[in-house]
């Protein structure tokens, strides 16, 4: 399928459309109505979704690579096996959000509200989670290696089985957080304890 490059879809009304296998590069969807949009196997590269309405949209095996989401509405959106590598989310509405696997490496989610969101098994390596709200989030088996987590809120979150290599465990407030035995040893060691 032919790639769409550099097009401006400002204010476009694509609500309810079904896109499969389409590629968009350097396109702007600023302020577009993308409610209930359905995509499958699509690729959006360095596209701008600022102020777009993606609420109740559904995306399967779609890639949003180095895209910008600023004040974007993702209320009740569904992301299945999606790749969001290098994308930036700023002041977005992201709850509730349904996530089923995927690759979110290098994503910027500074200050994002993902509380109570199921992020099990999600690849978040090198992600910027500074100031993010992950209270009661399910992060079991997630890859958080080398993620930036300064001032992240984790109360009630489940981190069992999550990969935490390269994360500064000394700065995390783990009050009420569920961790496994290996993680408990790593946390204790990070704080200078001698285990065993």
N, C-alpha and C positions, 0 to 999 in steps of 0.2 A: 504494500500500500504506500502511496506517495506521502512523503513527509511534509507537514505544514510548518513553514518556517517564518518567524517574524510577524505573524498576523496579530492584529488587535481585535479581541472579541469583547471589548468594553461594554458592559451592560447587556450582553447577549442573553437570550432566554432559551436555555437548553434543558430546562426542567423536564425530567422524565425521559430524556434521550437515552439510547443504548449505543455505546461505542465499543467496537471490538477491533483490537490490533492496530489502532491508529497511533501515529507518532506526531508529536507537536514539539517544536524546538523554538526557544526564545519568543514564545507567544504570551500575550497578556490577556487574562480573563478578569481583569479588575472590575469589581462590581457586578459580575455576571450572575445570573440566576441559574445555578446548577443543581437545584433541589431535585432529589430523587434521580439524579444522573446515575447511570449504570455503565461501568467500564470493565472490560475484560482484556487483559494482555496489551493494554495501551502503554505508551511511554511519553511522559511529559518531561522535557529537559530544559532547565533554566527558565521555567514559565512563572508568571506572576499571577497569584490567585488572591491578591489583596482585596478585602471587602467582598469577596465572592461568597455566595450562599451554596454551600455543599451539604447542607443538612439533609439527613435521610438519604444520602447518596450511598451507592454500594460499589466497591472496587475489588476486583479479584485478579491477582497476579499482574497488577498494574504498577508501573514505576513512576515515581515523582522524584526526579533527580535534580538536586541543587535548585529546587523551586522555592519560591517565597510565598508564605501564607501569613498575611498581616491583617488582623481583625477579620479573619475568615470564620464563617459559621460552619462548624463540623458537627453540630448537634445531631446525635443519633446516626452518624455516618458509620459505615461498615467497611473495614479494610482486611481483606483476606489474602495472606501471602504477598503483600505489597512491599515494594522497595522504595524507601524514602531517603536514601543516602544523600547527605549533604544539604538537606532542605532545612529551612528556617521557619519557625512558628513564633509569631509575636502577637500577643493580645488576642488569641483565638478562643472561640467557644469550642471546647473539646469534650464536654461531658453531656450526656453519656456517649461513649465511643466504643464500638465493638471492634476488637483487634484479634485476629487469628493468625499468629505467626508473622513472619516477615523480616526484612532487613532494614533497620533504622540506624545503621552506623553513621556516625558523624552528624547526626541531626542536632539542631539547636532547639531545645525546648525550655529555654530560660524562663522561669516564672510560670510555666504551663500548669494548668490545673488538670491533673490526671488521677485525682483521688478516686479510690474504689474501682479503678479500671483494671480489667484483666489483661495483663501484659506477659502472661506466661510464655517462656521460650523465645521471647522477642530479642533480636540482636540489636543491642544498644551500645556496642563498643564505641568508645571515643565520643559518645554523645555528650552534649552540654546540658546537664540537668540542674544547673545552678538555680537556686530559689524555687525549684519546681515543687508542686504539691503532689506527693505520692502517698498520702495517708490512706491506709487500708487498700492500697493497690496490691495486686497479685503479681509478683515478680519472680515466681518460682522458675528455676532453670533459665532465667533470662541471662544474656551475656552483657554484663555491665563493665567489662574490663576496660580500664583506663577512662571510664566516664568521669566527667567533672560533676561533683555532687556537693559542692559547698552550699550550705544553708538549705539543703533539700529537706523537706518535711516527710518523715517516714513512719510516723506513729501508726501502729496497727498494720503496717505492710508485712507481706510474707516474702522473705528473701531466700527461703530454703532452696539450696541447689544452684543459686545464682552464681555466676562467675564474677568475682570481685577483684581479680588481679589488677594491680595498678591503681586501685581506688584508695585514697587516703582514709583509712578506717578511723583514724584518730579524730577526724572532724565530724564524723557522723553521730547524730543523736539517735541511738538505737533503742530508746525507751519504748517498750511495747512492741518491738519488731520481732518477728519470728525468724530465727536463723537456725542452721543445723550445727551439729557438733564440730565439724571441720571449720566452719565460719567462726564459731565461738573461740576456737583456738587461735585463729588468725587475728581476731579482734583483741584477744588477751595479749598476744604477742606484740601487736601494734602499740599497745599501751605499756609495753615494757615488762609484762609479766613473764615469768619462767614457768612454762607448762611441763608437767611430768616430773 
